[in-house]
Amino acid sequence: MIKTIALISALALSASLGFAADAVVHAVDGTVEKVDSGTKTVVVKTADGTEHTFHYVGDVTVDGSKDAAKGTVKGVDVGSKVAVHYTVDGTKETAHEFDKIGDDGLKATDGTVTHIDKGAKTISVKTADGTVDTFHFTERAAKDTGEDVGKGTEKSAKVTVYYTEKAGVKTAHFVKTIF
């Protein structure tokens, strides 16, 4: 079963990575079921069948879409596979970033964690063919990556890294463990 890396202690991880204490940020991935620009909501269904209704506001961004515009969810369409970075206030889940995954979005690679450098905000992953790829975390991904991987104690963890690549630099937007 694939389970997203749960943020166990965002404040502790944020502090360890040099970030100020912010609202606890969570991340989940799934398929977009509904987009409603009138109510500014997006419904995402996870692999376990759970549906999340995410509200979005002016700070929302979309990575992996050519149509993206800050403050909108352009490029996030019904059927899109996405990772969502969000905060919770009571029962309201507010999305701050959608990472579009797939052919026209973020790339994915599976492997085993070999090294995590909190100072450099990088993670190295050994793929099935023996290649070791190093990914730089986005600021949000560094915050979202759970304490279990963030501490570096899970160096043998199996993960999927969703990333972009520019000029040979691979940037991780979302990391999840594979069980």
Summary of the structure (lengths in Angstrom):
residues: 179
radius of gyration: 15.5
end to end distance: 5.4
largest distance: 48.1
contacts: 569
relative contact order: 0.20
helix: 9%
strand: 52%
